[in-house]
Amino acid sequence: MEFHRLLFTFFIFQALIISQISILCTANSKLFREYIGAEFKAVKFSDVPINRNVDFHFILSFAIDYDTSTSPSPTNGKFNVFWDSTNLSPSHVSSIKSKHPNVKVAISLGGYTVGSQFAYFKPSSVRSWVSNAVTSLTSIIKKYNLDGIDIDYEHFQADPQTFAESIGLLIKALKRNKVISFASIAPYADNEVQRQYLALWNKYGDIIDYANFQFYAYDKGTTIPQFLSYFNNQISNYNGGKVLVSFQSDVRRGLTPEDGFFDACNMLKSQQRLHGIFVWSADDSKADGFIYEKQFQEILD
């Protein structure tokens, strides 16, 4: 009799733990993230409205492991700064973080192009790429007083296992060395891109804090039901992860505000599934006075 009572108690306790984990995994977040600096439009951190009640991440775009010549070549993990460092310098980082304690600044790696060509993930070997990446990124991160990294490679000259191992070991090393406190990935709905990032997620998802999924890469004219279906698919793909919804400032693609983007965000919030919002990009938002950023942060507040 005593055994059955203990067994019953164990199952009740287990059910409560599972319930709490489920709640934690589906809870809303006040995280707002914005990419900045890729398009050299002289945008500054101080131009962007910051709600003090949200967790605000600027993401400098981009650091790329290519040289800085007029015809850039891959450097096997030796990263250089390719964002607007005149207007987004180390002193600018220090200033915005000092004025706004809720602000953190990250660095995005890769991107779509470098100069007029695709920016490829092209390591000579896992070991050499990771060694070079840890050294070069540690130097940049410390110089700029940064907090995290974002992985945004979109073109590959390596198999998914090499990508997964290289990026996974890089994140592990930077976290172990206390160089960064968070890491994110930025995949989108392309077969090859998903193949690479899912290999990374399946092996190293436990050390990746956020998935900045590029929902704006879907076709313009996306409806709310389609958007929610896309979201559910990516929640399934990046199982257990904090998948953020996303918006492109120039509203060329994806679900637009006119078609219900804010409504979709509020629907997810009502379901305790709004893990955060990110925007591409502050460079484009500047022309419109950052009107969408203000509304997104109000939703999260």
Salt bridges, closest charged atoms under 4 A:
GLU2 OE1 - ARG5 NH1 2.69
GLU39 OE1 - LYS41 NZ 3.30
ASP147 OD2 - LYS97 NZ 2.95
GLU165 OE1 - LYS203 NZ 2.68
GLU192 OE1 - ARG195 NE 2.95
ASP209 OD2 - LYS175 NZ 2.80
ASP250 OD2 - ARG252 NE 2.73
ASP284 OD1 - LYS41 NZ 2.79
